[in-house]
Amino acid sequence: MNFFRGVMGGQAAGPQPSGAETIQKLCDRVASSTLLEDRRDAVRALKSLSKKYRMEVGTQAMDHLINILQTDRSDSEIVGYALDTLYNIICNDEEEEQDAVSPLPASGKNKNVSMPDENAQKQADDLGAQFTEKFIQDPEHITLLLTLLEEFDFHVRWPGVKLLTALLKSQGVQLQGIILVSPMGVSRLMDLLADSREVIRNDGLLLLQQLTKGNAAIQKIVAFENAFERLLDIITEEGSSDGGIVVEDCLLLLLNLLKNNSSNQNFFKEGSYIQRMKPWFEVGDDNSGWSAQKVTNLHLMLQLVRVMVSPVNSPGATASCQKCMFQCGLLQQLCTILMATGVPADILTETINTVSEVIRGSQVNQDYFASVNAPSNPPRPAIVVLLMSMVNERQPFVLRCAVLYCFQCFLYKNQKGQGEIVATLLPSTIDANSISAGQLLCGGLFSADSLSNWCAAVALAHALQDNLTQKEQLLRVQLATSLGKPPVSLLQQCTNILSQGDKIVRRGSKVQTRVGLLMLLCTWISNCPIAVTHFLHNQDNVPFLTAQISENLGEDERLVQGLCALLLGICIYYNDNSLENCTKDKLKQLIEKRIGKENFVEKLGFINKHELYSRAALKPQPVFPSPEQMLFDHEFTKLVKELEGVITKAIHKSSEEDKKEEEVKKTLEQHDNIVTQYKELIREQDAQIQELKEQVASMTAQNEQMQTTVTQQLSQIQQHKDQYNILKLKLGKESQSQSSSQGDSSQVNGLQTEELSQLREEVEELRKQHALLQTQLGEKDALINTLKSAAQTAEGTAAGLDNTELLQELDALKSQVQSQSSEINQLKSEKQELLKRAEAASSDTVPTTDASLDASTMADLESRLAAQMSETEKLKESRAELAQQLDSVTSTVAILQTEKAKLQTEVQESKKEQDDLLMLLADQDQKIHALKKKLKDLGQTVEDEEEDDVTDQTSDEDEDED
C-alpha cells in the first residue's frame, strides 16, 4: 500500500519513479492482481494519471482497461473507473487537454516548454483519433460498450455515454457503421432519453446528435423508435422557447433527423407533429429583454419549420406541409411574430425567411399573406411594410435580403399576386392618399442607393416572371419625370438610365444598378414580342447596346457587356419583324458588322462564367456575404440557361433558315390546331358513345325486369284460373246439395235479411268497380293505339328499322289485358247469377248455411277482383314504361340503322355463300346418284339413304306429336 500512497500523493523516501514507470507498474498490478480491491485501486490510480500522462496511459493501459470491462462487469465501481480512464485518453476537449500536450517527466524537466494553442489542439486531436482507431479495431469493443449502457448504475451508464460520444466525435463514420449492424444497438441508445436522471438524459441527447450526423439509415431507425414524441415532450417539459440548453440540444437532434430526409419528414407530418410546433411561436405583447438562449432556441425552431418546407424537398411533400401549417394556424402565428414589435433583428430576419418558404408556391398561403395587415394607423398590408424596409438603406443588409426573398416567394407561381402588384402601377388604380407596393418599387428603382435599385429591379422582374399578360400591362405604366415635361413609360425610363448621358446615368453607372436594370429588361421583353417592339421603337437603344458590347472594358464591366449581349439577343429571337428598321435580318447584319458573331457569342458567355453566377444558381434564397456581391438572381440564372443556347443558334442562322423555321412553326401550329380539333371531336364522340351505352344498359335492365313481371303475372293468372275452376266445382256441388238441405229452413233467423242487404251493397260496389275497370281498359286500349302509331312513325323515320319485337310485346300485353277483361266479364256474369240466387234465396227462404256459403263465395270473388285490379294497375305502369322506352328507342334508331345496313350486307354475303354451297351439294348429289346407278347395274346392293331419312323424319314427327 506504500506504493499506492506514493502514487496518490503521499511522501516516500528515495528517488521518485517517473510517470511512465508508475503507469507500467499500475498496468502490471491490474493484470496480475487476484484481489478485486487491488485491481480497483490500480484502475483508480490510472484514472488520476490519464489526463496528465495521456499518451502513456493510452498506449500501455488500454488493453488492460478493456479486459477489466470484460471480466469485472459485476463490480460497477471498477467498471466506472475504467470507462472514465478510457474517456480521458480519447476525449479531445480543450479544457481537459490543456495539461496533456506532451508527456512530461515527473522530475519537472522541460516545464518551460510551450507550444502554440493551435498546434496543441491539433496534436491532441491526432492523439484522440489514434486511440479511437485502436479502440474500434475490434467491433466487439463497441458491442461491449453498448451492453454496459444497459446497466442502470449511474457510475457505469454515465461514463459509458460520455465515452461513446467521444468515440463518435473522433471517428463518427466508422462508429455509425458498427452501431448500425449491432443488434438493438440504436434501441439501447434511445433508452437513454427515458432515463429519469437528467444528466444521463442530456448527455444522451449529445450522443444521439453525433450518432445521427449524415447517416440516413440511423436517422430513420431513431425516428421510428418514437424519437419525435420523446423529444417534443422534453421540449414542452423544459419550457419550449423559454427553456435552457436542453431545448437547444433537442432541436439540434430534430434538425439532424429531418434535414434532407424525406422519409422522416413524411413521418413527422403524418404523425401530426407539425401541429405541436404552433405553441412554440406564441409571443406576448412585451418582447423586450429576450435572453440569448431564447433567441437561440427560437432561431432553431424557425429552422425546423424551414426544413419541412424547404425548396429542395419534393414539391408534393412541400405542398402538403404548407397546407398543414396553414390549417393548424402555424402560418398565422408566424405572421403575428412578423408584425410584432420588440422582436430581435435576427429572429425577425429568420421569421421572414420562414414565412417566405411556407407561402412559396402555395396559392392558399399566398392569398392569406396578402390579406395580413400591420398593426398601424391606418392599417397597411404586410407586403407594403416589408417593401418599405427593403428600399430603406438604413435597414440591415440581411433583413433587406430576407424581405426580397419573401417578396419573391409571394410571387412564385402566383399570377394573381403578380397582377395585384402590377395593378398598383397602372394609372387607373393609383391612390394618391396611400403608399402602394408599386410606388415603393418605382421609388427604389430610381433611388440613389444602388442596392435599392437592384432589389427593386429584381422584385419587379419577379412580378413579370412567366406572365405574358403582366408584361404587356406594365407597358402602360407612365412616369412623371419633372414638371412641364410629358410623362414617359417605365420601359423608356429604364432604358434612359442605361443609355442617356445626363445626371441619371451617373447615378446608374454603378455596376450593381446597371446589372439590376438589365436583368429587369431581359425578363420583361423575353417571350413578349410586343415588349420587344416597344424597346426597339426607341432608336437609341440598339446603338447603345452595340457600343457597350463592342468596347473593351475592364473586369467589372464584362458582366454588363454580357447582359447587353443577352438583351440584344432576346430582341432578335423574339422579334416579330413588325418594325422595318429593326427586323431580325437587319439586327444580325448590324451585329456582324459592328461586333462580329464570334465576339458577340464570347461576350454572351461572360454571364455564366462569372464567379457569382454559380452561387446564385444553387438555391432561390438570396444569400450574399456583402452588398457588393449581390449581382445575380436565382430565377434570372434559369432564364440565362434557357436563352443562351437558342440565342447563339439564332445569331448563326441565315435568313433562309429563319424563313424555313417560321414556315415549319406555322405548319406545326396548324397541325397542332387540327390535332386539337380532332381530339375534342373524339372526346365528344366518346361521351356520346358512353351515354348511349348507359342508355342501352338501362333499357336492357328494364326489359328484363318487364319480362320477369309478365312471367309473374302469367303465373298469377294461371293460379286465378285454377282457383276459379275449383270454385265452379264447389258451386255445382252446393247447388246439388241445396235440395237436400231445404228441410233445415226452420233454422233461418233474423240476420239473413241483413246479410242479403249487405251482399246487394257489395254487388253494387263490384258493379261500380267493374265499370271503372272498363273505362281504364278503354284508356289502355287508346294508349296502345298511340304507342302503335308512334312505333309506326319511328319505324318510318328510321328508314325501315325493324321494331317488331317491341310491337309484339305491346300486342302480348294487350292480349293479356283482353284476357283479363274477359275473365272480369265472366266473373261479372257469375256475380249476377249469385245475385239472382241470393234474391231467390230471400224469396224462397234459403237456409242459413247456403247464404253463408254464398257470402264466402262473394268474398273470394271480391279478393280475386281486387287482385285483378292491382295487376291491371301494374300493366298500366308497364305500358307507361314501354312508352318511355319507345321514345328512347326512336332516339337510337339512327345509330342502329347503320348497324342494320352492315348486317344486311353480311346477310347477303352469307346468302351468296349458301347458294354456292347448295350448288356444290346438288353436284355431289348428282354424282352420288350416278354412282349408285352404276353399282346397281353391276349387281351391287345399295342402301337408299333417302328412304332412311324419310323414316327418320317420320319417327321424329311421331315423337313430336306425342
Buried (B, 14 or more C-beta within 10 A) or exposed (E): EEBBEBBEEEEEEEEEBBBBEBBBBBBEBBBEBEEEEBBBBBBBBBBBBBBBBBBBBBBBBBEBBBEBBEEBBEBBBBBBBBBBBBBBBBBBEEEBBEEBBEBBEBEEEEEEEEEEEEEBBEBBBEBBBBBBEBBBEEBEBBBBBBBBBEBEEBBBBBBBBBBBBBBBBBBBEBBBBBBBEBEEBBEBBBBBBEBEBEEBBBBBBBBBBBBBBEBBEBBBBBBBBEBBEBBBEBBBEBEBBEBBEBBBBBBBBBBBBBBBBEEBBBBBBEBEBBBBBBEBBEBEEEBEEBEEBBBBBBBBBBBBBBBBBBBEBEEEBBBBBBBBBBEBEBBBBBBBBBBBEEBBEBBBBBBBBBBBBBBBBBEEBBBBBBEBBBEEEEEBBBBBBBBBBBBBBEBEBBBBBBBBBBBBBBBBBBBEBBBBBBBBBBEEEBEEEEBBBBBBBBBBBBBEBBBBBBBBBBBBBBBBBBBEEBBBBBBEBBBEBEEEEEEBBBBBBBBBBBBEEEEBBEBBEBBBBBBBBBBBBBBBBBBBBBBBBBBBBBEEBBEBBBEBBBEEEEEEBBBBBBBBBBBBBBBBBBBEBEEEEBBBBBBBEBBEEBBBEEBBBBBBEBBBEBEEBEBBBEEBBBBBEEBEEBBBBBBBBEBBEEBBEEBBEBBEBEEEEBEEEEEEEEEEEEEEEEEEEEEEEEEEEEEEEEEEEEBEEEBEEBBEEBEEBBEEBEEBBEEBEEEBEEBEEBBEEBEEEBEEEEEEEEEBEEEBEEBBEEBBEBBEEBBEBBEEBEEBBEEBBEBBEEBBEBBEEBBEEBEEBEBEEBBEBBEEBBEBBEEBBEBBEEBBEBBEEBBEBBBEBBEEEBBBBBBEBBBEBBEBBBEBBEBBBEBBEBBBEBBEBBBEBBEEBBEBBEEBBEEBEEEEEEEEEEEEEEEEEEEEEEEEEEEEEEEBEEEEEEEEEEEEEEEEEEEEEEEEEEEEEE
